[in-house]
Amino acid sequence: MTWLITGGAGYIGSHVVRAMTGAGERAVVYDDLSTGRADRVPADVPLVTGSTLDRPLLSRTIAEHGVTGVVHLAAKKQVGESVELPLHYYRENVEGLRGLLDAVVAGDVRSFVFSSSAAVYGSPDVDLVTEETPTLPINPYGETKLTGEWLVRAAGRAYGVATANLRYFNVAGAAAPELADTGVFNLIPMVFEKLTAGRAPLVFGADYPTPDGTCVRDYIHVSDIARAHVAAARHLSAAGGDAGDLTLNIGRGEGVSVREMMDLIAEVTGHAVEPLVTDRRPGDPPRVVASADRVAATLGWKAQYGVRAMIESAWSGWTPRN
């Protein structure tokens, strides 16, 4: 098969591309390069520069490269920004997906993997989040991901496309230094930036109903995320019309608090700076930890890396900002 990977020049997308090609699948990257980098795309993988809002270009790309499956990662993903710019997020994440699915159906593409998010659950009041936990997103980003799931599922059922919605939890780490997360919107790079500048990292709220008062999250290595995409893609292509639609959590099933994560980051990096506690951020739930039982049973997938490996691999590719 030939897989079109939207957002394939981004942090997660570039890992998915390497995992797919490493598993013997053909890949084509489609990315607007707004946050992605062309140098993350392997030289032997075609790169088409464009927006998912460009319906004609999507159709030409599918036709010219003989695309038979799509892995859709391209999206805006900053929670705070989504609160400030909800129309922009709905346009990019929902309208972009609708146009892509339109091109998929017109191009007779039969498999579609959608990168969703644990943000669809909002602030769940459970120890472990299963796929049956109510989806009650608390910010526009999460809303666009849940709307995307509905759209993918409906289109798949209506037009005979096998689909999978993968709900990521907190992604971290790097498979290689050159693929490291270069943004400062996720916890680990945010802490790296502060520590290497000799400043105290920020803890957004220490009065949550958790053991140490800080938010608890399920961190998952980006290489494990990439393997999950390969497993989902192969499951859909092998099952064909019998695959139906899947919705799967992608996490480790283990919670780590922000304070615990910062202590381990200080240990790994050798930069010990006492964090500064500040106000809570709007929309941050106290605890979100996955149940990963369904993905293990359905795809035979299980996370391989622990939190220390995530930090060590991220640190190996870290470049301090000027």
PASEBA-1860 file (N, C-alpha, C; in nm, 3 decimals):
! residues 322
1> MTWLITGG> 0.083/-0.120/0.000/0.000/0.000/0.000/0.086/0.125/0.000 ~ 0.027/0.233/-0.043/0.092/0.364/-0.037/0.009/0.452/0.056 ~ 0.073/0.503/0.161/0.004/0.579/0.264/0.038/0.727/0.252 ~ -0.065/0.809/0.243/-0.048/0.953/0.250/-0.048/0.991/0.398 ~ 0.059/1.055/0.444/0.072/1.091/0.584/0.068/1.243/0.593 ~ -0.047/1.297/0.632/-0.058/1.441/0.646/0.009/1.483/0.777 ~ 0.077/1.596/0.774/0.153/1.637/0.892/0.278/1.555/0.912 ~ 0.324/1.490/0.807/0.438/1.397/0.817/0.573/1.462/0.837
9> AGYIGSHV> 0.579/1.596/0.831/0.704/1.666/0.858/0.708/1.721/1.000 ~ 0.603/1.693/1.077/0.598/1.740/1.215/0.665/1.645/1.311 ~ 0.657/1.678/1.438/0.723/1.598/1.542/0.670/1.455/1.544 ~ 0.542/1.437/1.564/0.486/1.301/1.567/0.485/1.242/1.427 ~ 0.444/1.323/1.329/0.432/1.273/1.192/0.561/1.217/1.136 ~ 0.674/1.282/1.166/0.802/1.233/1.113/0.838/1.097/1.172 ~ 0.797/1.075/1.296/0.819/0.942/1.356/0.730/0.837/1.290 ~ 0.607/0.875/1.259/0.517/0.782/1.192/0.570/0.747/1.053
17> VRAMTGAG> 0.621/0.846/0.981/0.677/0.820/0.848/0.790/0.718/0.857 ~ 0.881/0.738/0.949/0.995/0.645/0.961/0.950/0.506/1.004 ~ 0.852/0.500/1.093/0.802/0.370/1.135/0.734/0.298/1.020 ~ 0.657/0.371/0.942/0.586/0.310/0.829/0.683/0.260/0.723 ~ 0.778/0.344/0.686/0.873/0.302/0.582/0.966/0.192/0.635 ~ 0.999/0.200/0.765/1.081/0.095/0.825/1.010/-0.039/0.826 ~ 0.877/-0.036/0.827/0.798/-0.159/0.824/0.769/-0.205/0.681 ~ 0.827/-0.136/0.583/0.811/-0.177/0.444/0.694/-0.115/0.371
25> ERAVVYDD> 0.626/-0.017/0.433/0.515/0.052/0.366/0.567/0.171/0.286 ~ 0.500/0.202/0.175/0.534/0.321/0.097/0.462/0.441/0.157 ~ 0.528/0.556/0.159/0.471/0.675/0.221/0.488/0.797/0.132 ~ 0.392/0.886/0.140/0.397/1.019/0.079/0.359/1.117/0.189 ~ 0.441/1.222/0.207/0.413/1.321/0.311/0.343/1.441/0.251 ~ 0.238/1.487/0.322/0.165/1.607/0.284/0.166/1.699/0.405 ~ 0.226/1.818/0.392/0.246/1.905/0.508/0.255/2.049/0.461 ~ 0.193/2.141/0.535/0.203/2.283/0.497/0.329/2.349/0.553
33> LSTGRADR> 0.407/2.274/0.633/0.533/2.321/0.690/0.516/2.443/0.780 ~ 0.396/2.462/0.834/0.375/2.573/0.928/0.446/2.546/1.060 ~ 0.450/2.420/1.101/0.527/2.380/1.219/0.620/2.265/1.186 ~ 0.597/2.196/1.077/0.685/2.086/1.037/0.810/2.136/0.967 ~ 0.906/2.044/0.950/1.031/2.079/0.883/1.059/1.978/0.772 ~ 1.094/2.031/0.655/1.120/1.944/0.541/1.237/1.850/0.566 ~ 1.335/1.892/0.648/1.451/1.807/0.671/1.420/1.686/0.759 ~ 1.299/1.679/0.814/1.259/1.560/0.888/1.211/1.448/0.796
41> VPADVPLV> 1.180/1.482/0.672/1.126/1.384/0.578/1.242/1.312/0.508 ~ 1.245/1.179/0.512/1.353/1.106/0.445/1.362/1.142/0.297 ~ 1.484/1.140/0.245/1.507/1.183/0.107/1.430/1.100/0.005 ~ 1.403/0.973/0.037/1.333/0.888/-0.060/1.181/0.888/-0.043 ~ 1.131/0.977/0.042/0.986/0.989/0.062/0.939/1.119/-0.002 ~ 0.845/1.113/-0.097/0.795/1.237/-0.160/0.731/1.330/-0.057 ~ 0.756/1.460/-0.072/0.696/1.562/0.013/0.614/1.656/-0.073 ~ 0.486/1.665/-0.044/0.397/1.760/-0.111/0.366/1.870/-0.009
49> TGSTLDRP> 0.399/1.994/-0.044/0.376/2.107/0.046/0.240/2.168/0.016 ~ 0.150/2.162/0.113/0.018/2.216/0.092/-0.069/2.203/0.214 ~ -0.181/2.272/0.212/-0.277/2.274/0.322/-0.385/2.169/0.299 ~ -0.439/2.115/0.407/-0.552/2.023/0.392/-0.678/2.098/0.348 ~ -0.673/2.230/0.347/-0.784/2.308/0.295/-0.781/2.319/0.143 ~ -0.672/2.272/0.082/-0.656/2.277/-0.063/-0.707/2.147/-0.124 ~ -0.836/2.140/-0.145/-0.900/2.016/-0.194/-0.845/1.970/-0.329 ~ -0.825/2.057/-0.428/-0.771/2.010/-0.556/-0.632/1.948/-0.542
57> LLSRTIAE> -0.546/2.009/-0.459/-0.412/1.954/-0.441/-0.418/1.818/-0.373 ~ -0.508/1.801/-0.277/-0.523/1.671/-0.212/-0.560/1.564/-0.314 ~ -0.656/1.596/-0.401/-0.699/1.498/-0.501/-0.587/1.464/-0.600 ~ -0.512/1.567/-0.641/-0.400/1.541/-0.733/-0.295/1.454/-0.666 ~ -0.267/1.481/-0.540/-0.166/1.404/-0.468/-0.208/1.258/-0.456 ~ -0.333/1.234/-0.421/-0.383/1.097/-0.409/-0.373/1.024/-0.542 ~ -0.412/1.091/-0.649/-0.411/1.028/-0.781/-0.269/1.005/-0.832 ~ -0.184/1.106/-0.823/-0.049/1.098/-0.881/0.040/0.997/-0.808
65> HGVTGVVH> 0.014/0.976/-0.679/0.100/0.885/-0.603/0.034/0.750/-0.576 ~ -0.083/0.729/-0.632/-0.149/0.601/-0.613/-0.179/0.570/-0.468 ~ -0.226/0.669/-0.395/-0.250/0.653/-0.251/-0.366/0.556/-0.226 ~ -0.343/0.461/-0.135/-0.447/0.363/-0.102/-0.491/0.372/0.045 ~ -0.418/0.448/0.126/-0.455/0.468/0.266/-0.404/0.602/0.313 ~ -0.468/0.658/0.416/-0.430/0.788/0.470/-0.410/0.777/0.621 ~ -0.303/0.840/0.669/-0.283/0.862/0.812/-0.286/1.013/0.832 ~ -0.387/1.061/0.903/-0.410/1.205/0.912/-0.365/1.258/1.048
73> LAAKKQVG> -0.250/1.327/1.046/-0.196/1.389/1.167/-0.201/1.540/1.164 ~ -0.213/1.600/1.046/-0.207/1.746/1.034/-0.320/1.811/1.114 ~ -0.283/1.900/1.206/-0.384/1.968/1.288/-0.317/2.077/1.370 ~ -0.396/2.173/1.413/-0.352/2.269/1.514/-0.380/2.205/1.650 ~ -0.287/2.223/1.746/-0.301/2.142/1.867/-0.270/2.213/1.999 ~ -0.260/2.344/2.000/-0.233/2.413/2.126/-0.364/2.448/2.196 ~ -0.382/2.391/2.313/-0.508/2.408/2.385/-0.538/2.555/2.412 ~ -0.441/2.627/2.467/-0.464/2.768/2.499/-0.497/2.850/2.376
81> ESVELPLH> -0.426/2.825/2.269/-0.451/2.898/2.144/-0.591/2.866/2.091 ~ -0.636/2.743/2.111/-0.769/2.706/2.062/-0.878/2.783/2.135 ~ -0.853/2.817/2.262/-0.950/2.897/2.336/-0.955/3.038/2.281 ~ -0.840/3.091/2.242/-0.832/3.227/2.188/-0.879/3.236/2.044 ~ -0.857/3.127/1.967/-0.886/3.128/1.823/-0.972/3.008/1.782 ~ -1.091/2.996/1.838/-1.172/2.877/1.808/-1.211/2.864/1.661 ~ -1.240/2.975/1.594/-1.278/2.966/1.453/-1.163/2.914/1.369 ~ -1.042/2.957/1.401/-0.924/2.909/1.330/-0.907/2.758/1.351
89> YYRENVEG> -0.928/2.711/1.473/-0.911/2.569/1.502/-1.018/2.484/1.433 ~ -1.140/2.532/1.433/-1.245/2.456/1.364/-1.220/2.454/1.213 ~ -1.171/2.564/1.160/-1.142/2.569/1.016/-1.031/2.470/0.979 ~ -0.921/2.476/1.052/-0.806/2.390/1.021/-0.835/2.243/1.052 ~ -0.890/2.217/1.170/-0.900/2.079/1.216/-1.026/2.007/1.167 ~ -1.135/2.081/1.149/-1.259/2.016/1.107/-1.283/2.033/0.957 ~ -1.277/2.156/0.908/-1.296/2.177/0.765/-1.184/2.112/0.684 ~ -1.061/2.119/0.736/-0.950/2.052/0.668/-0.972/1.902/0.659
97> LRGLLDAV> -1.022/1.843/0.767/-1.052/1.700/0.767/-1.166/1.667/0.672 ~ -1.269/1.750/0.669/-1.382/1.724/0.580/-1.337/1.722/0.433 ~ -1.255/1.821/0.396/-1.204/1.825/0.259/-1.116/1.705/0.227 ~ -1.035/1.663/0.324/-0.950/1.546/0.303/-1.035/1.421/0.283 ~ -1.137/1.403/0.366/-1.224/1.286/0.351/-1.298/1.290/0.217 ~ -1.334/1.408/0.172/-1.398/1.422/0.041/-1.304/1.371/-0.068 ~ -1.176/1.410/-0.058/-1.077/1.365/-0.157/-1.052/1.215/-0.144 ~ -1.055/1.163/-0.023/-1.035/1.020/0.001/-1.146/0.939/-0.066
105> VAGDVRSF> -1.270/0.981/-0.046/-1.383/0.909/-0.104/-1.379/0.917/-0.257 ~ -1.350/1.037/-0.309/-1.343/1.054/-0.455/-1.229/0.973/-0.516 ~ -1.121/0.956/-0.439/-1.005/0.883/-0.490/-1.008/0.734/-0.460 ~ -1.120/0.685/-0.404/-1.139/0.543/-0.374/-1.031/0.490/-0.279 ~ -0.993/0.572/-0.183/-0.901/0.529/-0.077/-0.981/0.451/0.026 ~ -0.930/0.335/0.069/-1.012/0.245/0.149/-0.975/0.236/0.296 ~ -0.867/0.301/0.338/-0.825/0.295/0.479/-0.790/0.435/0.528 ~ -0.832/0.467/0.652/-0.810/0.601/0.705/-0.783/0.592/0.855
113> VFSSSAAV> -0.665/0.639/0.895/-0.626/0.643/1.037/-0.625/0.789/1.080 ~ -0.702/0.821/1.184/-0.715/0.958/1.232/-0.646/0.973/1.367 ~ -0.560/1.074/1.376/-0.491/1.104/1.501/-0.580/1.190/1.587 ~ -0.639/1.129/1.688/-0.724/1.201/1.780/-0.645/1.231/1.908 ~ -0.714/1.250/2.019/-0.647/1.296/2.141/-0.727/1.259/2.264 ~ -0.657/1.241/2.375/-0.724/1.222/2.503/-0.802/1.347/2.543 ~ -0.779/1.458/2.474/-0.853/1.581/2.503/-1.003/1.564/2.479 ~ -1.043/1.460/2.405/-1.186/1.438/2.382/-1.258/1.401/2.511
121> YGSPDVDL> -1.184/1.351/2.611/-1.247/1.309/2.737/-1.271/1.426/2.832 ~ -1.202/1.537/2.809/-1.219/1.651/2.898/-1.156/1.626/3.033 ~ -1.235/1.629/3.139/-1.186/1.611/3.276/-1.252/1.489/3.337 ~ -1.211/1.369/3.297/-1.280/1.248/3.341/-1.258/1.219/3.490 ~ -1.362/1.177/3.557/-1.355/1.149/3.700/-1.343/0.998/3.723 ~ -1.238/0.941/3.663/-1.213/0.797/3.676/-1.063/0.775/3.689 ~ -1.024/0.663/3.749/-0.881/0.633/3.762/-0.818/0.599/3.628 ~ -0.888/0.518/3.548/-0.840/0.482/3.416/-0.949/0.514/3.313
129> VTEETPTL> -0.909/0.582/3.208/-1.001/0.623/3.103/-1.012/0.511/3.000 ~ -1.130/0.456/2.983/-1.154/0.358/2.878/-1.218/0.428/2.759 ~ -1.229/0.355/2.650/-1.292/0.412/2.531/-1.441/0.438/2.552 ~ -1.499/0.380/2.658/-1.640/0.405/2.689/-1.659/0.521/2.785 ~ -1.550/0.578/2.839/-1.562/0.694/2.925/-1.629/0.807/2.848 ~ -1.725/0.878/2.907/-1.793/0.986/2.834/-1.695/1.087/2.776 ~ -1.722/1.128/2.653/-1.639/1.229/2.586/-1.702/1.366/2.606 ~ -1.636/1.446/2.692/-1.687/1.578/2.730/-1.573/1.679/2.723
137> PINPYGET> -1.525/1.712/2.602/-1.410/1.802/2.590/-1.439/1.937/2.654 ~ -1.331/1.998/2.708/-1.347/2.124/2.781/-1.275/2.240/2.713 ~ -1.230/2.221/2.590/-1.168/2.330/2.515/-1.192/2.306/2.366 ~ -1.182/2.411/2.285/-1.209/2.395/2.141/-1.119/2.293/2.073 ~ -0.994/2.280/2.115/-0.908/2.178/2.055/-0.970/2.039/2.071 ~ -1.008/2.005/2.195/-1.070/1.875/2.218/-1.200/1.860/2.142 ~ -1.276/1.968/2.130/-1.401/1.963/2.054/-1.374/1.929/1.908 ~ -1.271/1.991/1.850/-1.242/1.963/1.709/-1.198/1.818/1.690
145> KLTGEWLV> -1.129/1.762/1.787/-1.087/1.622/1.775/-1.206/1.528/1.786 ~ -1.298/1.557/1.876/-1.415/1.473/1.889/-1.504/1.486/1.765 ~ -1.522/1.607/1.716/-1.597/1.627/1.593/-1.530/1.552/1.478 ~ -1.396/1.554/1.475/-1.323/1.480/1.374/-1.350/1.331/1.380 ~ -1.354/1.276/1.500/-1.385/1.134/1.515/-1.523/1.102/1.458 ~ -1.620/1.186/1.492/-1.756/1.164/1.440/-1.758/1.166/1.288 ~ -1.686/1.263/1.232/-1.683/1.279/1.087/-1.615/1.159/1.021 ~ -1.504/1.115/1.076/-1.432/0.999/1.021/-1.520/0.875/1.027
153> RAAGRAYG> -1.585/0.853/1.140/-1.668/0.734/1.157/-1.788/0.737/1.062 ~ -1.852/0.852/1.051/-1.969/0.862/0.963/-1.932/0.842/0.817 ~ -1.822/0.905/0.775/-1.778/0.891/0.636/-1.737/0.747/0.606 ~ -1.668/0.684/0.701/-1.628/0.546/0.681/-1.746/0.454/0.661 ~ -1.848/0.471/0.744/-1.966/0.385/0.734/-2.045/0.413/0.606 ~ -2.053/0.540/0.569/-2.132/0.575/0.452/-2.066/0.534/0.321 ~ -1.934/0.540/0.316/-1.864/0.520/0.189/-1.774/0.396/0.185 ~ -1.781/0.313/0.287/-1.707/0.188/0.284/-1.558/0.204/0.307
161> VATANLRY> -1.519/0.301/0.390/-1.378/0.321/0.423/-1.353/0.264/0.563 ~ -1.251/0.178/0.577/-1.213/0.125/0.708/-1.141/0.236/0.785 ~ -1.182/0.261/0.909/-1.127/0.375/0.982/-1.081/0.337/1.122 ~ -0.987/0.416/1.173/-0.940/0.401/1.311/-0.916/0.540/1.369 ~ -0.973/0.566/1.485/-0.947/0.688/1.561/-0.854/0.653/1.676 ~ -0.734/0.711/1.675/-0.635/0.682/1.779/-0.628/0.800/1.876 ~ -0.668/0.774/2.000/-0.668/0.879/2.102/-0.537/0.879/2.179 ~ -0.446/0.969/2.139/-0.316/0.977/2.206/-0.332/1.037/2.345
169> FNVAGAAA> -0.243/0.993/2.434/-0.230/1.062/2.561/-0.108/1.155/2.549 ~ -0.026/1.174/2.647/0.078/1.279/2.642/0.205/1.227/2.575 ~ 0.233/1.276/2.456/0.343/1.225/2.375/0.475/1.292/2.415 ~ 0.582/1.212/2.421/0.713/1.265/2.461/0.823/1.180/2.399 ~ 0.947/1.229/2.411/1.063/1.152/2.365/1.095/1.174/2.218 ~ 1.194/1.098/2.170/1.237/1.106/2.030/1.307/0.976/1.992 ~ 1.286/0.933/1.867/1.354/0.813/1.819/1.497/0.844/1.778 ~ 1.523/0.969/1.744/1.657/1.014/1.704/1.666/1.163/1.736
177> PELADTGV> 1.787/1.214/1.765/1.800/1.355/1.802/1.740/1.451/1.701 ~ 1.754/1.421/1.572/1.705/1.513/1.470/1.551/1.515/1.462 ~ 1.485/1.422/1.529/1.339/1.418/1.528/1.278/1.471/1.658 ~ 1.360/1.528/1.744/1.312/1.574/1.874/1.207/1.684/1.860 ~ 1.125/1.696/1.963/1.021/1.798/1.968/1.088/1.935/1.982 ~ 1.071/2.021/1.881/1.136/2.153/1.883/1.046/2.262/1.938 ~ 0.920/2.228/1.966/0.830/2.327/2.024/0.848/2.335/2.175 ~ 0.784/2.431/2.235/0.791/2.444/2.381/0.648/2.449/2.437
185> FNLIPMVF> 0.564/2.360/2.385/0.425/2.357/2.426/0.393/2.233/2.510 ~ 0.480/2.133/2.507/0.463/2.014/2.589/0.554/2.022/2.711 ~ 0.520/1.946/2.815/0.587/1.963/2.944/0.738/1.947/2.936 ~ 0.787/1.839/2.876/0.931/1.813/2.880/1.011/1.923/2.812 ~ 0.982/1.962/2.687/1.059/2.072/2.628/1.039/2.205/2.700 ~ 0.921/2.227/2.758/0.899/2.349/2.836/0.995/2.354/2.955 ~ 1.011/2.241/3.023/1.102/2.236/3.138/1.247/2.247/3.092 ~ 1.281/2.179/2.982/1.418/2.190/2.928/1.454/2.336/2.902
193> EKLTAGRA> 1.363/2.408/2.840/1.390/2.548/2.804/1.422/2.630/2.929 ~ 1.343/2.613/3.034/1.366/2.688/3.156/1.497/2.648/3.223 ~ 1.520/2.517/3.235/1.638/2.470/3.306/1.768/2.513/3.238 ~ 1.773/2.502/3.106/1.896/2.537/3.035/1.921/2.687/3.036 ~ 1.816/2.764/3.065/1.833/2.909/3.077/1.857/2.951/3.222 ~ 1.861/2.851/3.313/1.884/2.881/3.453/1.763/2.942/3.523 ~ 1.643/2.920/3.466/1.522/2.973/3.526/1.435/2.860/3.581 ~ 1.351/2.895/3.674/1.265/2.795/3.736/1.153/2.754/3.641
201> PLVFGADY> 1.132/2.624/3.620/1.017/2.580/3.540/0.889/2.607/3.617 ~ 0.781/2.624/3.544/0.654/2.658/3.604/0.567/2.535/3.627 ~ 0.505/2.530/3.743/0.403/2.430/3.773/0.270/2.504/3.776 ~ 0.180/2.466/3.684/0.053/2.537/3.675/-0.049/2.472/3.769 ~ -0.044/2.514/3.894/-0.137/2.465/3.994/-0.080/2.349/4.073 ~ -0.083/2.360/4.206/-0.037/2.252/4.294/-0.144/2.221/4.398 ~ -0.269/2.251/4.365/-0.379/2.229/4.458/-0.486/2.138/4.398 ~ -0.445/2.053/4.305/-0.538/1.957/4.247/-0.560/1.839/4.342
209> PTPDGTCV> -0.672/1.768/4.330/-0.697/1.652/4.415/-0.618/1.529/4.371 ~ -0.486/1.541/4.376/-0.394/1.433/4.339/-0.294/1.416/4.453 ~ -0.216/1.307/4.456/-0.128/1.282/4.570/-0.033/1.396/4.604 ~ 0.025/1.465/4.505/0.115/1.576/4.536/0.059/1.713/4.495 ~ -0.068/1.714/4.455/-0.134/1.840/4.421/-0.115/1.886/4.279 ~ -0.030/1.817/4.200/-0.009/1.856/4.061/-0.079/1.758/3.968 ~ -0.103/1.802/3.845/-0.176/1.720/3.748/-0.105/1.588/3.722 ~ -0.183/1.485/3.701/-0.131/1.352/3.669/-0.167/1.319/3.525
217> RDYIHVSD> -0.067/1.273/3.450/-0.088/1.242/3.309/-0.025/1.107/3.274 ~ -0.069/1.054/3.162/-0.017/0.930/3.106/0.076/0.969/2.991 ~ 0.207/0.951/3.011/0.305/0.990/2.909/0.341/0.868/2.824 ~ 0.346/0.891/2.693/0.371/0.782/2.598/0.482/0.823/2.502 ~ 0.579/0.735/2.483/0.692/0.764/2.394/0.644/0.777/2.250 ~ 0.697/0.875/2.179/0.654/0.900/2.042/0.684/0.780/1.951 ~ 0.787/0.702/1.983/0.814/0.582/1.903/0.705/0.477/1.922 ~ 0.650/0.470/2.043/0.537/0.380/2.066/0.413/0.429/1.990
225> IARAHVAA> 0.393/0.560/1.989/0.282/0.617/1.910/0.298/0.578/1.763 ~ 0.419/0.591/1.712/0.443/0.559/1.571/0.415/0.412/1.542 ~ 0.457/0.323/1.632/0.429/0.180/1.613/0.278/0.153/1.615 ~ 0.206/0.228/1.696/0.061/0.210/1.700/-0.003/0.246/1.566 ~ 0.050/0.349/1.500/-0.001/0.386/1.368/0.024/0.274/1.266 ~ 0.142/0.217/1.271/0.173/0.107/1.179/0.077/-0.009/1.203 ~ 0.058/-0.043/1.331/-0.031/-0.154/1.365/-0.174/-0.127/1.319 ~ -0.222/-0.004/1.341/-0.358/0.031/1.299/-0.371/0.029/1.148
233> ARHLSAAG> -0.272/0.085/1.079/-0.277/0.090/0.932/-0.280/-0.051/0.874 ~ -0.196/-0.137/0.925/-0.191/-0.274/0.873/-0.317/-0.352/0.907 ~ -0.373/-0.325/1.024/-0.499/-0.391/1.060/-0.609/-0.351/0.963 ~ -0.620/-0.224/0.932/-0.724/-0.178/0.840/-0.705/-0.235/0.700 ~ -0.580/-0.233/0.653/-0.556/-0.280/0.516/-0.577/-0.431/0.505 ~ -0.545/-0.504/0.611/-0.560/-0.650/0.607/-0.707/-0.691/0.619 ~ -0.781/-0.620/0.705/-0.922/-0.656/0.727/-1.012/-0.603/0.618 ~ -0.971/-0.493/0.553/-1.052/-0.436/0.446/-1.190/-0.396/0.494
241> GDAGDLTL> -1.290/-0.435/0.421/-1.427/-0.398/0.456/-1.475/-0.457/0.586 ~ -1.406/-0.560/0.637/-1.445/-0.621/0.763/-1.387/-0.547/0.883 ~ -1.300/-0.449/0.859/-1.234/-0.379/0.970/-1.331/-0.289/1.046 ~ -1.432/-0.236/0.974/-1.527/-0.146/1.039/-1.459/-0.019/1.085 ~ -1.496/0.028/1.204/-1.433/0.148/1.258/-1.382/0.118/1.399 ~ -1.261/0.163/1.426/-1.198/0.140/1.555/-1.181/0.273/1.628 ~ -1.192/0.270/1.760/-1.155/0.383/1.844/-1.070/0.327/1.957 ~ -0.946/0.375/1.966/-0.850/0.313/2.057/-0.770/0.418/2.134
249> NIGRGEGV> -0.757/0.395/2.266/-0.663/0.474/2.345/-0.521/0.430/2.317 ~ -0.429/0.526/2.309/-0.287/0.496/2.293/-0.213/0.558/2.411 ~ -0.189/0.476/2.513/-0.120/0.523/2.632/-0.054/0.407/2.703 ~ 0.013/0.436/2.816/0.081/0.331/2.891/-0.003/0.276/3.004 ~ -0.107/0.351/3.045/-0.187/0.306/3.158/-0.123/0.335/3.292 ~ -0.025/0.427/3.295/0.042/0.464/3.419/0.044/0.615/3.432 ~ 0.007/0.665/3.548/0.005/0.808/3.571/0.132/0.860/3.635 ~ 0.178/0.976/3.589/0.295/1.043/3.646/0.256/1.189/3.670
257> SVREMMDL> 0.283/1.240/3.789/0.246/1.377/3.818/0.347/1.475/3.758 ~ 0.306/1.599/3.744/0.397/1.702/3.693/0.518/1.716/3.785 ~ 0.497/1.712/3.914/0.608/1.722/4.009/0.704/1.604/3.993 ~ 0.651/1.483/3.981/0.736/1.366/3.962/0.814/1.377/3.832 ~ 0.748/1.425/3.728/0.816/1.439/3.599/0.929/1.541/3.609 ~ 0.906/1.651/3.676/1.010/1.753/3.689/1.128/1.702/3.770 ~ 1.102/1.626/3.874/1.212/1.569/3.954/1.296/1.475/3.869 ~ 1.232/1.394/3.785/1.306/1.301/3.701/1.383/1.376/3.592
265> IAEVTGHA> 1.324/1.482/3.537/1.394/1.563/3.438/1.520/1.624/3.498 ~ 1.509/1.675/3.620/1.626/1.732/3.687/1.734/1.627/3.708 ~ 1.693/1.507/3.743/1.788/1.398/3.764/1.859/1.361/3.634 ~ 1.783/1.348/3.525/1.841/1.307/3.396/1.933/1.416/3.339 ~ 1.891/1.541/3.350/1.966/1.650/3.287/2.076/1.708/3.375 ~ 2.067/1.684/3.505/2.165/1.743/3.597/2.137/1.888/3.628 ~ 2.020/1.938/3.588/1.981/2.076/3.616/1.875/2.074/3.726 ~ 1.917/2.096/3.848/1.825/2.092/3.961/1.783/2.234/3.998
273> VEPLVTDR> 1.663/2.273/3.959/1.610/2.404/3.991/1.471/2.385/4.050 ~ 1.444/2.446/4.163/1.313/2.433/4.226/1.208/2.500/4.139 ~ 1.102/2.427/4.102/0.999/2.486/4.016/0.920/2.594/4.089 ~ 0.861/2.682/4.010/0.779/2.791/4.061/0.633/2.756/4.039 ~ 0.557/2.752/4.148/0.415/2.720/4.137/0.339/2.847/4.103 ~ 0.257/2.838/3.999/0.174/2.951/3.958/0.029/2.906/3.944 ~ -0.056/2.993/3.893/-0.199/2.962/3.885/-0.226/2.847/3.789 ~ -0.337/2.781/3.813/-0.382/2.678/3.719/-0.406/2.737/3.580
281> RPGDPPRV> -0.388/2.655/3.478/-0.427/2.694/3.344/-0.572/2.654/3.320 ~ -0.649/2.739/3.254/-0.788/2.702/3.224/-0.793/2.574/3.141 ~ -0.879/2.482/3.181/-0.901/2.362/3.101/-0.811/2.246/3.133 ~ -0.726/2.255/3.237/-0.638/2.144/3.273/-0.710/2.051/3.372 ~ -0.744/1.928/3.332/-0.806/1.834/3.425/-0.703/1.779/3.525 ~ -0.744/1.736/3.644/-0.649/1.687/3.745/-0.575/1.560/3.703 ~ -0.647/1.463/3.647/-0.587/1.333/3.616/-0.647/1.278/3.488 ~ -0.559/1.236/3.396/-0.605/1.169/3.274/-0.505/1.057/3.244
289> VASADRVA> -0.547/0.934/3.269/-0.461/0.817/3.250/-0.540/0.712/3.172 ~ -0.476/0.653/3.073/-0.545/0.563/2.981/-0.558/0.422/3.034 ~ -0.666/0.357/2.993/-0.670/0.212/2.990/-0.629/0.172/2.849 ~ -0.526/0.089/2.838/-0.475/0.048/2.706/-0.511/-0.097/2.675 ~ -0.614/-0.150/2.740/-0.650/-0.290/2.720/-0.704/-0.317/2.580 ~ -0.786/-0.225/2.528/-0.849/-0.252/2.399/-0.748/-0.253/2.286 ~ -0.654/-0.160/2.286/-0.555/-0.158/2.179/-0.468/-0.281/2.183 ~ -0.438/-0.330/2.303/-0.358/-0.453/2.314/-0.434/-0.571/2.257
297> ATLGWKAQ> -0.564/-0.580/2.288/-0.644/-0.692/2.239/-0.669/-0.684/2.090 ~ -0.687/-0.562/2.038/-0.724/-0.544/1.897/-0.604/-0.549/1.803 ~ -0.498/-0.479/1.841/-0.382/-0.466/1.753/-0.259/-0.542/1.800 ~ -0.264/-0.596/1.922/-0.145/-0.661/1.976/-0.035/-0.563/2.010 ~ -0.074/-0.437/2.033/0.022/-0.330/2.060/0.033/-0.305/2.210 ~ 0.155/-0.277/2.256/0.177/-0.239/2.394/0.297/-0.145/2.398 ~ 0.289/-0.044/2.484/0.400/0.051/2.496/0.526/-0.020/2.543 ~ 0.640/0.020/2.489/0.767/-0.043/2.522/0.856/0.044/2.610
305> YGVRAMIE> 0.835/0.175/2.608/0.927/0.268/2.673/0.866/0.330/2.798 ~ 0.952/0.351/2.899/0.910/0.418/3.021/0.942/0.566/3.017 ~ 0.909/0.635/3.126/0.924/0.780/3.131/1.071/0.822/3.124 ~ 1.159/0.751/3.191/1.302/0.789/3.186/1.354/0.785/3.043 ~ 1.316/0.682/2.968/1.361/0.674/2.828/1.307/0.791/2.747 ~ 1.187/0.836/2.777/1.131/0.952/2.706/1.216/1.076/2.733 ~ 1.248/1.098/2.859/1.325/1.217/2.895/1.466/1.210/2.837 ~ 1.531/1.095/2.850/1.668/1.081/2.800/1.675/1.102/2.649
313> SAWSGWTP> 1.579/1.046/2.577/1.583/1.060/2.431/1.549/1.203/2.389 ~ 1.458/1.268/2.460/1.426/1.407/2.430/1.545/1.498/2.460 ~ 1.615/1.471/2.569/1.730/1.552/2.608/1.845/1.539/2.508 ~ 1.862/1.419/2.450/1.970/1.398/2.355/1.955/1.483/2.229 ~ 1.831/1.523/2.198/1.808/1.606/2.079/1.776/1.749/2.111 ~ 1.790/1.788/2.237/1.749/1.922/2.277/1.853/2.026/2.235 ~ 1.807/2.133/2.173/1.891/2.247/2.137/1.837/2.370/2.205 ~ 1.914/2.430/2.297/1.863/2.549/2.367/1.828/2.661/2.270
321> RN> 1.720/2.733/2.299/1.682/2.848/2.217/1.769/2.968/2.249 ~ 1.787/3.054/2.150/1.866/3.175/2.173/1.780/3.284/2.237
END
